[in-house]
Amino acid sequence: MATTAQLTATPFDASNTVLVNRVITFTSDTAAVATVNNQGLVSAVAVGTATITVACEGKTATVPVTVINANTVNSIVLSQTSSTVGVGSTVQLQATPEDSSGNPVSATVTWTSSDATKATVDATGLVTGVAQGAVTITAAVGAVTAPCAITVPSTATTRQVWLAADSLPLTDGDLVTTWTDQVAGIQATQSVNANKPVYEANAIGGLPGVNFVAASDLHFAGVDAAAFTRFFVCTPGVTTPTASMQLIKSPMVDFHVKTDGTIQFVIIKTGGLVVEWQSAAAACTLNAKQIIEVAYDATVLTNNPTVKVNGGSAIAMTLFGGAQTGTRVTDAGTTFLGSSTTGGALPLLGPLSEYVKIADVSDHTDERQRLATKYGITIT
């Protein structure tokens, strides 16, 4: 501790007249805490208290000295003291150590989780949800601590189909022959080179994507679910479309984006009939990364679809064609992703980074947040 303080002593006589050319001495009673030289310069040595005595011709005066550690942390201020983080999602905590006067102090903060099976935290304060429950994340500098209460909400998400491009062992520009689902090992394939989509190493949010251009598509043996929620992380219309762009076409579902940003959703009924809904124009922004989702319960066709882009309020979907009567066909069978060679080859004309199908119509906030965090998409 190199901090110093200069003392000045002035002797007076009985008439309060300044005396000059007198010998003045300075002494410290605790040199291990603070020292003083013959000119009254006090130097801090260690944390503690000391008394400096000034003497002149038998008269004395004392000066109490307190030496503090300029880097002593008295408290830690957190950017938030409570937060909710979904399974697989993250929240960044910031910690500011302060001294007793509330001034920021440079000090190394360590982070710990009270239960790493519920949430983990790294050396920077980044918290990741692991499983439902409550956990305390603690920031510490020595014995000084600050807690943040983290809640990991319950999740009803059980993915039925889950295709994520970052699971593909490919390099930039490779043709995608097979894309394997991470839940049941379902393989979306394409055997014709001219119809294979292209792997992009940096497609959405710095992560890989499968780019569906020209007449490219992948198809797989889908599984049935009358009620479902489907998420698509994509950038439709990177290449200027001249027709609708197909996100998916299954035996029961046809879901695509039109050239003006209209979202169109179709349920196929027995006998080849359909029920068709569509949004207003510009519901989807072309050439922009986004999470497009649709939820529908086809057990009763009088239901209406719930469609969202980047979360927020549901987009108004208007009945456009067909009648909300009859019976749906099963969704089991050949499903085309990103385009459909049987439906006129309407390619997405852009990358798809993740496709998730969940067999219910709950509002899967946790899955939406996971995708938004992963791909750097702001949800509303």
C-alpha positions in Angstrom: 0.0 0.0 0.0 1.9 3.1 -1.2 -0.8 5.6 -0.1 0.7 8.6 1.8 -0.7 11.7 3.6 1.3 14.8 4.5 0.9 16.2 8.0 1.8 19.9 8.8 2.5 21.1 12.4 2.6 24.7 13.4 3.6 25.6 17.0 2.1 28.6 18.9 3.1 30.4 22.1 0.7 31.4 24.9 -0.2 34.5 23.0 -1.1 32.5 19.9 1.9 33.7 18.1 3.5 31.3 15.5 6.8 30.1 16.6 9.4 29.5 14.0 12.6 27.5 13.8 11.5 25.0 16.4 12.2 21.3 16.4 9.1 19.2 15.6 9.1 15.4 15.8 6.6 12.9 14.5 6.2 9.3 15.8 3.8 6.5 15.0 2.6 4.2 17.8 2.0 1.3 15.3 4.7 1.3 12.6 3.3 -2.0 11.2 0.2 0.0 10.2 1.5 3.4 9.3 4.9 5.1 9.5 5.8 8.8 9.5 9.1 10.6 8.7 10.7 13.7 10.2 8.8 15.9 7.7 5.3 14.5 8.7 4.8 12.3 5.7 2.6 9.4 6.7 2.8 6.2 4.7 0.3 3.4 4.9 1.8 -0.1 5.6 -1.1 -2.4 6.4 -4.8 -2.3 7.1 -5.5 -1.2 10.7 -5.3 1.9 12.9 -2.4 3.9 14.3 -1.8 7.2 16.1 0.7 9.8 14.9 2.1 11.9 17.7 3.5 15.4 17.0 5.8 16.9 19.6 7.5 20.2 20.1 9.2 21.4 23.3 7.2 19.1 25.5 3.8 19.8 23.9 2.1 17.1 21.9 -0.8 16.6 19.5 -2.2 13.3 18.2 -3.6 12.4 14.8 -5.6 9.1 14.5 -4.9 7.3 11.2 -7.0 4.5 9.7 -5.5 2.5 6.8 -8.0 0.7 4.6 -7.6 -1.6 1.6 -8.7 0.4 -1.5 -9.7 -2.9 -3.0 -11.8 -4.2 -0.1 -15.1 -5.5 -1.4 -18.0 -4.6 0.9 -20.9 -5.7 -1.4 -21.7 -7.2 -4.8 -24.4 -5.7 -6.9 -26.1 -8.1 -9.4 -27.8 -7.1 -12.7 -30.8 -9.0 -11.5 -31.6 -10.8 -8.2 -34.1 -13.2 -9.7 -34.8 -14.6 -13.2 -36.6 -17.3 -15.1 -34.7 -19.4 -17.6 -36.1 -22.2 -19.7 -34.5 -25.6 -20.1 -31.7 -25.2 -22.7 -31.9 -21.4 -22.5 -29.5 -19.0 -21.0 -29.5 -15.7 -19.0 -26.4 -13.5 -18.5 -25.8 -12.2 -15.0 -23.5 -9.3 -14.3 -21.8 -8.7 -11.0 -20.3 -5.4 -9.8 -18.1 -5.5 -6.6 -18.3 -2.3 -4.6 -16.5 -0.9 -1.6 -18.2 0.5 1.5 -18.8 3.8 -0.2 -20.5 2.2 -3.2 -17.6 2.7 -5.5 -16.9 -0.1 -8.1 -13.9 -2.3 -7.1 -11.8 -4.3 -9.5 -12.0 -7.9 -8.2 -12.4 -11.4 -9.5 -15.9 -12.8 -9.1 -16.5 -16.5 -8.8 -19.9 -18.0 -9.7 -21.5 -21.1 -8.2 -24.8 -23.0 -8.6 -26.6 -24.5 -5.6 -27.9 -27.3 -7.9 -26.2 -27.9 -11.2 -28.8 -30.5 -12.1 -31.3 -27.6 -12.3 -29.1 -24.8 -13.7 -25.4 -24.3 -14.3 -23.3 -21.1 -14.4 -20.0 -20.5 -16.1 -17.1 -18.2 -15.1 -18.7 -15.2 -16.8 -22.1 -15.5 -15.0 -23.9 -17.2 -18.0 -26.7 -19.3 -16.5 -28.1 -22.3 -18.4 -31.4 -24.0 -17.5 -31.0 -27.8 -17.2 -34.2 -29.1 -15.6 -37.3 -27.9 -13.8 -36.8 -26.5 -10.4 -35.4 -23.6 -8.3 -31.8 -22.9 -7.8 -29.6 -20.2 -6.4 -26.8 -18.7 -8.4 -24.2 -17.0 -6.2 -21.6 -14.4 -7.1 -18.7 -14.2 -4.6 -15.6 -12.3 -3.9 -13.9 -13.9 -0.9 -16.5 -14.0 1.9 -18.8 -11.4 0.3 -21.6 -13.0 -1.7 -24.7 -12.0 -3.6 -27.5 -14.5 -4.6 -29.8 -14.7 -7.6 -32.9 -16.8 -7.4 -33.3 -18.8 -10.7 -36.5 -20.5 -11.6 -36.5 -23.2 -14.4 -40.1 -23.6 -15.3 -41.7 -26.9 -16.0 -41.8 -28.0 -19.6 -44.3 -30.2 -21.4 -42.1 -30.2 -24.5 -41.6 -33.7 -25.8 -40.4 -33.4 -29.3 -41.8 -35.9 -31.8 -39.5 -34.8 -34.7 -36.4 -32.7 -34.2 -34.0 -31.7 -37.1 -31.2 -29.4 -36.2 -28.6 -28.4 -38.9 -25.8 -28.1 -36.4 -26.0 -31.9 -35.9 -24.9 -32.5 -39.5 -21.3 -33.6 -39.9 -20.8 -31.5 -43.1 -18.7 -28.6 -44.4 -19.8 -25.5 -46.1 -21.2 -26.1 -49.6 -21.8 -29.8 -49.2 -24.9 -31.3 -50.6 -27.3 -32.7 -48.0 -28.1 -36.3 -48.7 -29.4 -37.3 -45.2 -30.6 -35.2 -42.3 -31.2 -37.4 -39.2 -33.8 -36.5 -36.6 -32.5 -36.4 -33.1 -35.5 -38.0 -31.4 -36.2 -41.2 -33.2 -33.5 -41.4 -35.8 -35.9 -40.6 -38.6 -33.9 -39.8 -41.8 -34.9 -37.1 -44.1 -33.2 -38.0 -47.4 -32.7 -37.0 -51.0 -31.0 -39.3 -53.5 -31.1 -37.0 -56.6 -28.1 -34.6 -56.6 -30.1 -32.0 -58.6 -32.7 -31.9 -55.8 -30.4 -32.0 -52.8 -30.3 -28.8 -50.6 -26.9 -27.3 -49.7 -25.3 -27.1 -46.3 -24.4 -23.6 -45.1 -21.9 -23.5 -42.2 -23.0 -19.9 -41.3 -26.6 -19.5 -42.1 -28.7 -18.2 -39.2 -27.2 -16.6 -36.1 -23.7 -17.9 -37.0 -25.0 -21.4 -37.0 -25.5 -23.9 -39.8 -28.5 -24.2 -42.0 -29.8 -26.3 -44.9 -30.5 -24.1 -47.9 -33.4 -25.2 -50.1 -33.0 -23.7 -53.5 -34.3 -24.6 -57.0 -36.3 -27.8 -56.7 -34.5 -29.1 -53.7 -36.2 -31.0 -50.9 -35.7 -33.7 -48.3 -38.4 -36.2 -47.5 -39.0 -38.6 -44.6 -41.5 -41.0 -43.2 -43.6 -38.8 -41.0 -45.4 -39.9 -37.8 -49.0 -39.1 -37.1 -50.2 -36.5 -34.6 -53.7 -35.0 -34.9 -52.7 -32.1 -32.6 -49.3 -30.5 -33.1 -47.0 -27.5 -32.8 -44.3 -27.0 -35.4 -41.3 -24.6 -35.2 -39.3 -23.5 -38.2 -36.1 -21.5 -37.7 -35.5 -20.2 -41.2 -34.8 -17.3 -43.6 -37.3 -17.6 -46.4 -36.8 -15.8 -49.7 -33.0 -15.1 -49.6 -33.3 -15.9 -53.3 -36.2 -13.7 -54.7 -39.2 -16.0 -55.0 -41.5 -16.1 -57.9 -44.0 -18.4 -56.2 -45.0 -19.6 -52.8 -42.2 -21.1 -50.6 -43.0 -24.4 -48.9 -41.9 -24.9 -45.3 -43.4 -28.4 -45.1 -45.8 -30.7 -46.9 -47.0 -33.8 -45.1 -50.0 -36.0 -45.8 -52.1 -33.8 -43.6 -50.4 -30.4 -43.6 -49.3 -27.9 -46.2 -47.6 -24.8 -44.7 -45.9 -22.1 -46.8 -45.1 -18.4 -47.3 -46.2 -16.5 -50.3 -44.2 -13.8 -52.2 -45.8 -11.0 -50.3 -45.2 -12.5 -46.9 -48.6 -14.0 -46.5 -48.6 -17.2 -44.5 -50.8 -20.0 -45.8 -51.8 -23.1 -43.8 -53.7 -26.1 -45.2 -55.2 -29.2 -43.6 -56.0 -32.1 -46.0 -59.2 -34.0 -45.5 -60.2 -37.4 -46.6 -61.4 -37.5 -50.2 -58.7 -35.0 -51.3 -60.6 -32.0 -49.8 -58.9 -29.2 -47.8 -59.4 -26.5 -45.3 -57.2 -23.5 -46.0 -56.3 -20.4 -43.9 -54.1 -17.5 -44.7 -52.8 -14.4 -43.0 -52.7 -10.8 -44.3 -49.6 -9.8 -46.3 -46.3 -9.2 -44.6 -47.0 -11.6 -41.7 -43.6 -13.0 -42.6 -40.6 -10.9 -43.5 -38.7 -12.3 -46.5 -34.9 -12.6 -46.2 -34.9 -12.2 -42.4 -34.1 -14.8 -39.8 -37.2 -15.8 -37.8 -39.0 -18.4 -35.9 -42.2 -19.4 -37.6 -44.6 -21.6 -35.7 -48.0 -23.2 -36.2 -50.2 -25.0 -33.7 -53.3 -26.9 -34.7 -55.6 -29.6 -33.3 -57.1 -31.5 -36.3 -59.2 -33.8 -34.1 -62.0 -31.2 -34.7 -61.7 -29.3 -38.0 -63.8 -26.4 -36.6 -60.6 -25.4 -34.7 -58.5 -22.6 -36.2 -54.7 -22.6 -36.4 -52.5 -20.5 -34.1 -49.6 -19.0 -36.1 -46.8 -16.9 -34.7 -43.7 -15.3 -36.0 -41.0 -14.7 -33.3 -43.5 -15.3 -30.6 -45.8 -12.5 -29.5 -49.5 -12.4 -30.4 -51.0 -14.9 -32.7 -51.4 -13.8 -36.3 -54.9 -13.5 -37.6 -55.6 -16.4 -39.9 -58.7 -16.1 -42.2 -60.5 -19.1 -43.7 -59.6 -18.9 -47.3 -60.9 -22.1 -48.9 -62.8 -25.3 -48.1 -65.1 -26.0 -45.2 -64.3 -26.7 -41.6 -66.1 -30.1 -41.8 -65.2 -33.6 -42.5 -62.3 -35.7 -41.3 -58.5 -35.2 -41.5 -56.2 -37.7 -43.2 -53.5 -39.3 -41.1 -50.2 -37.4 -41.0 -48.2 -40.6 -41.2 -46.5 -41.0 -44.6 -44.1 -39.2 -46.8 -43.3 -35.7 -45.6 -41.4 -33.1 -47.7 -39.3 -30.5 -45.9 -38.3 -27.2 -47.5 -40.2 -27.9 -50.8 -42.4 -30.6 -52.3 -41.7 -32.3 -55.6 -45.3 -33.6 -55.5 -46.7 -30.1 -54.9 -45.1 -28.3 -57.8 -41.6 -27.9 -56.2 -42.1 -24.6 -54.3 -38.7 -24.2 -52.6 -38.1 -22.3 -49.4 -35.3 -20.4 -51.3 -33.3 -19.9 -48.2 -31.9 -21.8 -45.2 -33.7 -23.8 -42.6 -31.7 -24.3 -39.4 -34.1 -26.2 -37.2 -37.5 -27.9 -37.5 -39.3 -29.2 -34.4 -42.6 -31.0 -34.2 -44.3 -31.4 -30.9 -47.5 -33.6 -30.6 -49.7 -31.1 -28.7 -50.9 -27.5 -29.0 -49.6 -26.0 -25.8 -47.9 -22.7 -25.9 -44.3 -23.9 -25.8 -42.6 -20.8 -24.4 -39.6 -22.8 -23.4 -39.0 -24.2 -26.9 -39.5 -20.8 -28.4 -37.0 -19.2 -26.0 -34.5 -22.0 -26.6 -34.6 -21.4 -30.3 -34.5 -17.6 -29.9 -31.5 -17.8 -27.6 -29.6 -20.3 -29.8 -30.0 -18.3 -33.0 -29.9 -14.8 -31.7 -33.5 -14.0 -32.6 -35.5 -11.4 -30.6 -38.9 -12.7 -29.6 -41.8 -10.4 -28.8 
